[in-house]
Amino acid sequence: MYIDSAAIITIASVLGALTAIGAVAYKIIKWFQAQEKQTTDIEDLKKQEKEDIKAMEDELCLLTYAVLACLKGLKEQGCNGPVTEAIGKIEKHINQKAHGQET
């Protein structure tokens, strides 16, 4: 079998086309893998965000009780007026929050 220049050009064209198709297929596969990794990363971030929010809410609850205790201590020492009003507002807020009501 004789290989002339036309056959060589045809073979090179076919190899070039196969290489191009392979490169495109590889890029598509890598893109889908990147999308899947982004999806799992986003899910992990959402989970971490929920944990962080829960921790912040717990800390805020503790701080609210600490402020309430301080205000009650001031009231026992005879401070009235704004202290009594603040105690009432904090207790109302805590009660509404416990029962899922709007403040």
Secondary structure, 3 states (H helix, E strand, C coil): CCCCHHHHHHHHHHHHHHHHHHHHHHHHHHHHHHHHHHHHHHHHHHHHHHHHHHHHHHHHHHHHHHHHHHHHHHHHCCCCCHHHHHHHHHHHHHHHHHCCCCC
